[in-house]
Amino acid sequence: MPEYYPVTVETPCPVPPARAFGVIAPIDLTLIFAGWGLLPGVRAVHDQTGPWDTAGRTRTVELTDSSTATERITEHTPPHSFAYELTGFTGLLARLVTRVRGEWTFTPDGTGTIVRWTYAFFPRRGRKPLVRWVLVPLWRRYATATLARAVAVA
C-alpha cells in the first residue's frame, strides 16, 4: 500500500493566475472551509507568524469541532503554486494521520486559470484502510466544495 493517499481536485477560474494566486494563497480559511458530514470546518486561525507569503511561516488552525492543527507553509512561488503541511492534529484526524501535505497550483488557461489542489494524507500505522476507503472519498467531496468557494472569492 502507498505511504500516502492524495486527493486532487481542479476547476477553472475566470481570473488570471496572478489574481487567483494573490487571493487564494492568503485567503481567510473561515470563508472556504465549511464543515461537511464528519469533517469540521475552520473556526479561526491563531498565532500566525507573519504574512502567509513565505516558506517557514506557521499558524494554528482551529476547527469547528474544537480540534486544532499546526500549519506550516513549505513553498510559496507566486503566481504558480504554494504548499503547506499540517501536523499536530488534536481531533479525529489525530487518530488517522500523522500529517497532511497540501499543494495549490495555478496554471494559465486562456484569460483565466486552472486551479488545482492536492491534499495528501499520510496515514498512521494500521489506519491505511480507513484513510483510503473512508477519509479519501469524504475528503474528495469536501475538497470540491472548498475549491469552488475559493474560486468564487477569487
Secondary structure, 3 states (H helix, E strand, C coil): CCCCEEEEEEEEECCCHHHHHHHHCCCCHHHHCCCECCECCEEEEECCCCCCCCCCCEEEEEECCCCEEEEEEEEEECCCEEEEEEECCCCHHHHHEEEEEEEEEEEEECCEEEEEEEEEEEECCCCHHHHHHHHHHHHHHHHHHHHHHHHHHC
